[in-house]
Amino acid sequence: MAQTIRFAIFVLSACCAGLAFFTLHSFWAWAAAIVILIAGSLLAEYAFSRLASPERKQRDLEDRVRNPPT
């Protein structure tokens, strides 16, 4: 459940960033999109840390260690 909510928040922030980028026709389009993505990522991680059980957090950390981003 917490994993799904984290993913949904991130997808929603990505959609908002894309919408901001395509509606603002200036230099601020890049800045707004980046700020929205960063804020969405932080909010998603905060929601996950508050909603996930300790066992789920442990499994998530183990998965991140075994499969680091490339």
Contacts in CASP RR format, 6 or more apart in sequence:
PFRMAT RR
TARGET T0000
AUTHOR 0000-0000-0000
METHOD contacts of the structure
MODEL  1
MAQTIRFAIFVLSACCAGLAFFTLHSFWAWAAAIVILIAGSLLAEYAFSR
LASPERKQRDLEDRVRNPPT
1 51 0 8 1.000
2 47 0 8 1.000
2 48 0 8 1.000
2 51 0 8 1.000
2 52 0 8 1.000
2 53 0 8 1.000
2 56 0 8 1.000
3 48 0 8 1.000
3 52 0 8 1.000
3 56 0 8 1.000
3 60 0 8 1.000
5 44 0 8 1.000
5 47 0 8 1.000
5 48 0 8 1.000
5 51 0 8 1.000
6 44 0 8 1.000
6 45 0 8 1.000
6 47 0 8 1.000
6 48 0 8 1.000
7 44 0 8 1.000
9 40 0 8 1.000
9 43 0 8 1.000
9 44 0 8 1.000
9 47 0 8 1.000
10 40 0 8 1.000
10 41 0 8 1.000
10 44 0 8 1.000
12 40 0 8 1.000
13 36 0 8 1.000
13 37 0 8 1.000
13 39 0 8 1.000
13 40 0 8 1.000
13 41 0 8 1.000
13 43 0 8 1.000
13 44 0 8 1.000
14 37 0 8 1.000
16 36 0 8 1.000
17 32 0 8 1.000
17 33 0 8 1.000
17 34 0 8 1.000
17 36 0 8 1.000
17 37 0 8 1.000
18 33 0 8 1.000
20 29 0 8 1.000
20 32 0 8 1.000
20 33 0 8 1.000
20 36 0 8 1.000
21 29 0 8 1.000
21 30 0 8 1.000
21 32 0 8 1.000
21 33 0 8 1.000
22 29 0 8 1.000
24 32 0 8 1.000
48 60 0 8 1.000
49 57 0 8 1.000
52 60 0 8 1.000
END
